[in-house]
Amino acid sequence: MAAALLAAGVCPVIRVPHTEPHATIMAIDAGFHGVLIPYLETASQVRAVVDAARLRPLKGELHTRASETGVFPSDETKAYLEKRNANNVVIVGIESVPAVHNLDQILDVPGVDAIFIGPNDLSVSLGIPDQFDHPRYVEAVEHVVATAQKRGIPAGPHCFNEDSLLRWIKTGMRFVLFSADVRALGDGFRPTLTKVRGPVAPR
């Protein structure tokens, strides 16, 4: 899939299944140029996945030392890793109340390229499942977008319809994740199916 997207001139980004850093390494090794890591809540979690994307293929004790102290096996190794991983995109999922509370510490971690706000998970965490017009949800999303924006980091929620998309763009959202492949496929067929079904009398 990554190779097909690259051949079409599209930067391939994949949502990895969990926060374990090796999932990020596997995705990038498979040919993806970016990862979206879901449901991160602490700076230490974020640092682990950023390092997985930025320091590969350094591993073990030397990886830990480079991560914690900035000391590499050599200047040549540091330059090599920076060049090899320069275009890897790291998108962090902010999807819970604890993540919102820890946002400043999370954004302090160097190497975060964008913030994805998960609307379903965040609304559930706020105690207002799928109530995307609720003041608490709106306030939380606005806080995340504005706080990230001050750091020069784009942020925004997954938008499922045009009204939601336009609404958040007007607030300054610069990270746009719109619809989904299955939804787009259904929307594409819907006008034709409506035309075909229209003249058919119900049984």
C-alpha positions as CSV (number, residue, x, y, z in Angstrom):
1,M,0.0,0.0,0.0
2,A,2.8,2.4,0.9
3,A,4.5,1.7,-2.5
4,A,1.3,2.3,-4.4
5,L,0.6,5.6,-2.7
6,L,4.2,6.8,-3.3
7,A,3.9,5.8,-7.0
8,A,0.8,8.0,-7.2
9,G,2.6,10.9,-5.7
10,V,0.9,10.7,-2.2
11,C,2.9,10.7,1.0
12,P,1.8,7.5,2.8
13,V,0.8,7.9,6.4
14,I,-0.6,5.1,8.5
15,R,-2.4,4.9,11.8
16,V,-0.5,2.3,13.9
17,P,-2.5,0.0,16.1
18,H,-1.1,1.1,19.5
19,T,1.5,3.2,21.3
20,E,4.2,0.5,21.6
21,P,7.2,2.1,19.8
22,H,8.0,-1.0,17.7
23,A,4.7,-0.5,15.9
24,T,6.0,2.8,14.7
25,I,9.4,1.3,13.6
26,M,7.6,-1.5,11.7
27,A,5.4,1.0,9.8
28,I,8.3,3.1,8.7
29,D,10.4,0.1,7.8
30,A,7.5,-1.1,5.7
31,G,7.7,2.1,3.6
32,F,5.3,4.5,5.2
33,H,6.6,8.1,5.5
34,G,4.5,9.0,8.5
35,V,2.6,7.5,11.5
36,L,-0.4,8.6,13.4
37,I,-0.1,7.1,16.9
38,P,-3.4,6.9,18.8
39,Y,-4.4,7.6,22.4
40,L,-1.1,9.0,23.8
41,E,-1.5,10.6,27.3
42,T,2.0,11.4,28.6
43,A,5.2,13.1,27.5
44,S,7.1,9.9,28.1
45,Q,4.8,7.9,25.8
46,V,5.2,10.6,23.1
47,R,9.0,10.7,23.5
48,A,9.2,6.9,23.0
49,V,7.3,7.0,19.7
50,V,9.1,10.1,18.4
51,D,12.4,8.4,19.2
52,A,11.2,5.3,17.4
53,A,10.6,7.3,14.3
54,R,13.7,9.6,14.6
55,L,16.4,7.3,15.8
56,R,15.8,4.1,13.8
57,P,17.7,1.8,13.3
58,L,19.6,2.6,16.5
59,K,18.6,0.1,19.2
60,G,19.2,-1.1,22.7
61,E,21.4,0.7,25.2
62,L,22.8,3.1,22.6
63,H,19.3,4.1,21.6
64,T,18.4,4.8,25.2
65,R,21.5,6.9,25.7
66,A,20.9,8.9,22.6
67,S,17.3,9.5,23.7
68,E,18.0,10.4,27.2
69,T,21.3,12.3,26.9
70,G,21.6,13.2,23.2
71,V,24.9,11.3,23.1
72,F,25.4,9.2,19.9
73,P,28.0,6.6,19.0
74,S,29.6,9.3,16.8
75,D,28.9,12.5,15.1
76,E,28.7,10.5,11.9
77,T,26.0,8.3,13.3
78,K,24.0,11.3,14.5
79,A,24.2,12.9,11.0
80,Y,23.3,9.6,9.4
81,L,20.2,9.1,11.6
82,E,19.1,12.7,11.1
83,K,19.3,12.4,7.3
84,R,17.8,9.0,7.1
85,N,14.7,10.0,9.3
86,A,14.4,13.6,8.2
87,N,11.1,13.1,6.3
88,N,9.4,10.9,8.8
89,V,6.1,12.5,10.0
90,V,4.9,11.9,13.5
91,I,1.3,12.7,14.3
92,V,0.2,12.4,18.0
93,G,-3.3,11.3,19.0
94,I,-4.9,13.5,21.7
95,E,-8.0,11.6,22.6
96,S,-8.7,11.8,26.4
97,V,-9.0,14.2,29.3
98,P,-5.6,13.2,30.7
99,A,-4.0,13.9,27.3
100,V,-5.6,17.4,27.2
101,H,-4.4,18.1,30.8
102,N,-0.8,17.0,29.8
103,L,-0.8,18.8,26.5
104,D,1.9,21.4,27.3
105,Q,4.3,18.6,28.4
106,I,3.5,16.6,25.4
107,L,4.2,19.5,23.1
108,D,7.5,20.1,24.8
109,V,8.7,16.9,23.2
110,P,10.8,17.8,20.1
111,G,9.8,16.0,16.9
112,V,6.0,16.1,17.0
113,D,4.7,17.3,13.6
114,A,1.0,17.4,14.1
115,I,-1.8,16.7,16.6
116,F,-4.8,14.5,15.8
117,I,-7.8,15.0,18.0
118,G,-10.0,11.8,18.2
119,P,-13.6,13.0,18.5
120,N,-15.3,9.8,19.6
121,D,-12.7,8.8,22.3
122,L,-12.4,12.4,23.5
123,S,-16.1,12.9,23.9
124,V,-16.4,9.6,25.7
125,S,-13.6,10.6,28.1
126,L,-15.4,13.9,28.7
127,G,-18.6,12.0,29.7
128,I,-20.5,13.3,26.6
129,P,-20.3,10.5,24.1
130,D,-20.5,11.7,20.4
131,Q,-21.9,15.1,21.5
132,F,-19.7,17.1,19.2
133,D,-21.6,20.3,19.7
134,H,-21.4,20.1,23.5
135,P,-19.6,23.1,25.1
136,R,-17.2,20.8,26.9
137,Y,-16.1,19.1,23.7
138,V,-15.9,22.4,21.8
139,E,-13.9,23.9,24.6
140,A,-11.4,21.0,24.7
141,V,-10.9,21.0,21.0
142,E,-10.4,24.7,20.8
143,H,-7.9,24.5,23.7
144,V,-5.9,21.8,21.9
145,V,-5.9,23.6,18.5
146,A,-4.9,27.0,20.0
147,T,-2.2,25.6,22.3
148,A,-0.6,23.6,19.5
149,Q,-0.9,26.5,17.1
150,K,1.2,28.7,19.5
151,R,4.0,26.1,19.1
152,G,3.6,26.1,15.3
153,I,2.2,22.6,15.4
154,P,-1.0,22.0,13.3
155,A,-3.9,20.3,15.2
156,G,-7.4,19.4,14.5
157,P,-10.2,16.8,15.0
158,H,-11.3,14.1,12.6
159,C,-14.2,15.7,10.7
160,F,-16.9,13.4,9.3
161,N,-19.0,16.0,7.3
162,E,-18.4,19.3,5.4
163,D,-20.2,21.4,8.0
164,S,-17.9,20.2,10.8
165,L,-14.8,20.6,8.6
166,L,-15.6,24.2,7.6
167,R,-16.5,25.0,11.2
168,W,-13.1,24.0,12.6
169,I,-11.1,25.4,9.7
170,K,-12.7,28.8,10.6
171,T,-11.3,28.5,14.1
172,G,-7.7,28.1,12.8
173,M,-7.4,24.4,12.4
174,R,-4.5,23.5,10.1
175,F,-4.5,19.7,10.5
176,V,-7.3,18.3,8.3
177,L,-8.4,14.7,8.5
178,F,-11.7,14.4,6.6
179,S,-14.1,11.5,6.2
180,A,-12.8,7.9,5.6
181,D,-12.3,5.6,2.7
182,V,-15.5,3.6,3.3
183,R,-17.6,6.7,3.8
184,A,-16.1,8.2,0.6
185,L,-16.9,5.1,-1.4
186,G,-20.5,5.1,-0.1
187,D,-21.0,8.7,-0.9
188,G,-19.6,8.2,-4.4
189,F,-22.1,5.5,-5.2
190,R,-25.1,7.1,-3.4
191,P,-26.2,9.4,-6.2
192,T,-26.2,6.6,-8.8
193,L,-28.0,4.2,-6.4
194,T,-30.6,6.8,-5.7
195,K,-31.3,7.3,-9.4
196,V,-31.5,3.6,-10.0
197,R,-33.7,2.8,-7.1
198,G,-36.0,5.8,-7.6
199,P,-38.1,4.3,-10.5
200,V,-38.3,0.9,-8.8
201,A,-41.6,0.3,-7.1
202,P,-41.2,-1.1,-3.5
203,R,-42.2,-4.8,-3.1
